[in-house]
Amino acid sequence: MGIVAWIVLGLIAGAVAKFLLPGRDPGGLIVTTLIGVAGSFVGGWISSKVFDRPISAHFFDLATWGSAIGGALVLLILYRIFFGNSRS
């Protein structure tokens, strides 16, 4: 899977993570989207290195989607913990 596919996957994973963790984020939509893209890379790395589960080259693989959404959720939670709700 190429870099563009990972970015698209990350955008969708960020939207799913935002849907699963509703609420106001400190950075808004753009930061949440970037967290989703970074989360897809982090989730893929964790899946391949820590769990020894290589990421499939197919875009519609369930493990690939799960790792991307999981990575986005982890980064979104960490972002909320460290930066809190700065938007009032």
CORURTA-V948410 format. One record per helix or strand of 2 or more residues. SS is the DSSP state (hx for helix, st for strand). FROM is the first residue (numbers start at 0). LEN is the number of residues. If there is no record, write none. Layout:
SS/FROM/LEN + SS/FROM/LEN
//
This chain:
hx/2/18 + hx/27/22 + hx/61/22
//
